Amino acid sequence: MLKVIILTVETRLGNRVSLTEERWNHIVSRHPEMAGYLEQVKYTLETPDCVLFNNESYLYHKKLKDYLIVAVDGNQKFIITAFISDTMKKGDIIWKA
């Protein structure tokens, strides 16, 4: 099956990260509140408040009303998931604004 890429972003860490249509559908099915947040996902990767490394993934955090967290795979190529949380996740700080 051909993976359709719906978003490619250069992250604050200087990597080109992609989001596939399949992954976005997965995110929205598990986190329906994310349906209107595609632009905010891009913004979070470009201008995070901080980036943590946790369990083989990079967690980009952006404080909106709550935290928008975008998880990127350890090779920094693809978005794994994105969700809203009232707290930051734990991990090693890689970058902080």
C-alpha positions as CSV (number, residue, x, y, z in Angstrom):
1,M,0.0,0.0,0.0
2,L,1.3,3.4,-1.0
3,K,1.8,5.8,2.0
4,V,0.3,9.2,1.3
5,I,2.3,11.9,3.0
6,I,0.0,14.8,4.1
7,L,2.6,16.9,5.9
8,T,6.4,17.4,5.9
9,V,8.0,19.7,8.4
10,E,11.5,20.8,9.2
11,T,11.7,20.5,13.0
12,R,13.4,22.7,15.4
13,L,16.1,20.0,15.6
14,G,16.7,20.4,11.8
15,N,15.1,17.1,10.7
16,R,12.5,16.6,8.0
17,V,9.6,14.8,9.6
18,S,6.6,13.5,7.7
19,L,3.0,12.6,8.6
20,T,1.2,10.0,6.6
21,E,-2.5,10.0,5.9
22,E,-2.7,6.6,7.7
23,R,-1.0,7.9,10.8
24,W,-3.2,11.1,10.9
25,N,-6.3,8.9,10.6
26,H,-5.0,6.8,13.5
27,I,-4.3,9.9,15.6
28,V,-7.7,11.3,15.0
29,S,-9.5,8.0,15.7
30,R,-7.7,7.7,19.1
31,H,-7.7,11.4,19.9
32,P,-10.8,12.9,18.2
33,E,-10.0,16.3,19.7
34,M,-7.0,16.5,17.4
35,A,-9.2,16.6,14.2
36,G,-8.7,20.4,13.8
37,Y,-5.1,20.5,14.9
38,L,-3.0,19.7,11.8
39,E,-1.6,23.2,11.6
40,Q,-0.9,23.2,15.3
41,V,1.0,19.9,14.9
42,K,3.2,21.6,12.3
43,Y,3.7,24.7,14.5
44,T,4.7,22.5,17.4
45,L,7.4,20.7,15.4
46,E,8.7,24.0,14.1
47,T,8.6,26.1,17.3
48,P,8.3,23.8,20.3
49,D,8.6,25.0,23.9
50,C,10.8,21.9,24.5
51,V,11.8,18.6,23.1
52,L,12.3,15.5,25.2
53,F,13.6,12.0,24.4
54,N,11.7,9.2,26.0
55,N,11.5,5.5,25.1
56,E,12.9,5.7,21.6
57,S,10.8,8.7,20.5
58,Y,11.1,12.5,20.6
59,L,8.3,14.4,22.3
60,Y,7.8,17.9,21.0
61,H,5.8,20.0,23.5
62,K,3.9,23.3,22.8
63,K,1.9,25.0,25.5
64,L,-1.5,26.1,24.1
65,K,-4.3,26.0,26.6
66,D,-2.9,22.6,27.6
67,Y,0.2,20.9,26.1
68,L,0.1,19.7,22.5
69,I,2.6,16.9,22.3
70,V,3.8,15.4,19.0
71,A,5.8,12.2,19.2
72,V,8.4,11.5,16.5
73,D,10.1,8.2,15.9
74,G,13.7,7.8,17.1
75,N,15.1,8.2,13.6
76,Q,13.3,11.5,13.4
77,K,11.6,10.7,10.1
78,F,7.9,10.2,11.0
79,I,5.2,11.4,13.4
80,I,4.0,8.5,15.5
81,T,1.2,10.3,17.4
82,A,0.0,13.6,18.7
83,F,-2.3,14.4,21.6
84,I,-3.3,17.0,24.1
85,S,-2.2,16.7,27.8
86,D,-2.5,18.8,30.9
87,T,1.0,17.9,31.8
88,M,4.4,17.6,30.1
89,K,5.7,14.1,29.6
90,K,8.9,12.8,31.2
91,G,12.1,12.3,29.4
92,D,15.6,13.7,28.8
93,I,15.6,17.3,27.7
94,I,17.0,17.6,24.2
95,W,16.1,21.2,23.5
96,K,14.3,23.9,25.4
97,A,13.2,27.5,24.4
